[in-house]
Amino acid sequence: MIITLSGAAAPTDQIRDQIRGLVSSGRLAADQRLPSVRQLAKDLGVAPGTVAKAYKALEAEEIVITRTGGGTRVSPRAATTPREVIEAARSLTETCVQTGTDLDEAIRILRAVWPA
């Protein structure tokens, strides 16, 4: 599992969004164990409370399940995104990288063209 912190969003939000993306893209499978709060906090250079907040938010969304002594795992109910959407996202990513369009701009463009 690779998570990187960059950009203006709060670290808690970035962690939550990236884990959500890893689950929806199928890179994290149902029942797969996530790093402990302390380990992920150490890896990212953030306070353990930051990671704990992200995990709590993901638990509220039923994306992960936390059990005492069993750690935090991807919920069996967590839905994955259809393959066609993932492939289109990868294509958009490649095009953005080639043209020098950053992530924030790509998101703004998607929001602008998204049907109301």
QUIPEHU-V89968 format. One record per residue. N is the residue number from 0. SS is DSSP state (A for helix, B for strand, O for the rest). PSI is psi in radians with two decimals (999 if undefined). BURIAL is 1 if it has 16 or more other ideal C-beta (glycine too) atoms within 10 Angstrom, else 0. Layout:
BEGIN
N/SS/PSI/BURIAL
N/SS/PSI/BURIAL
END
This chain:
BEGIN
0/O/2.18/0
1/O/2.12/0
2/O/2.31/1
3/O/2.52/0
4/O/2.18/0
5/O/2.84/0
6/O/-3.07/0
7/O/-0.30/0
8/O/2.66/0
9/O/2.51/0
10/A/-0.68/1
11/A/-0.79/1
12/A/-0.70/0
13/A/-0.76/1
14/A/-0.86/1
15/A/-0.85/1
16/A/-0.69/0
17/A/-0.70/1
18/A/-0.74/1
19/A/-0.74/1
20/A/-0.71/0
21/A/-0.64/1
22/A/-0.85/1
23/A/-0.46/1
24/O/-0.08/0
25/O/0.04/0
26/O/-0.44/0
27/O/2.12/1
28/O/2.83/0
29/O/2.40/0
30/O/0.03/0
31/O/2.37/0
32/B/2.36/0
33/O/2.80/1
34/O/2.69/1
35/O/2.80/0
36/A/-0.84/1
37/A/-0.73/0
38/A/-0.81/0
39/A/-0.68/1
40/A/-0.76/1
41/A/-0.80/0
42/A/-0.63/0
43/A/-0.18/1
44/O/0.64/0
45/O/2.95/1
46/O/2.54/0
47/A/-0.58/0
48/A/-0.53/0
49/A/-0.82/1
50/A/-0.72/1
51/A/-0.71/1
52/A/-0.73/1
53/A/-0.79/1
54/A/-0.71/1
55/A/-0.75/1
56/A/-0.72/1
57/A/-0.59/1
58/A/-0.70/0
59/A/-0.52/0
60/O/0.01/0
61/O/0.55/0
62/O/-0.58/1
63/B/2.83/1
64/B/2.31/1
65/B/2.23/0
66/B/2.37/0
67/O/2.18/0
68/O/-0.25/0
69/O/-0.07/0
70/B/-2.94/0
71/B/2.25/1
72/B/2.76/1
73/B/2.31/1
74/O/2.46/1
75/O/-0.37/0
76/O/-0.19/0
77/O/2.17/1
78/O/2.54/0
79/O/2.73/0
80/O/2.48/0
81/O/2.50/0
82/A/-0.68/0
83/A/-0.66/0
84/A/-0.73/0
85/A/-0.78/0
86/A/-0.71/0
87/A/-0.68/0
88/A/-0.72/0
89/A/-0.71/0
90/A/-0.78/0
91/A/-0.73/0
92/A/-0.82/0
93/A/-0.77/0
94/A/-0.74/0
95/A/-0.76/0
96/A/-0.76/0
97/A/-0.58/0
98/A/-0.04/0
99/O/0.35/0
100/O/2.17/0
101/O/2.96/0
102/A/-0.79/0
103/A/-0.70/0
104/A/-0.70/0
105/A/-0.71/1
106/A/-0.74/0
107/A/-0.71/0
108/A/-0.79/0
109/A/-0.74/0
110/A/-0.63/0
111/A/-0.61/0
112/A/-0.13/0
113/O/2.35/0
114/O/2.50/0
115/O/999/0
END
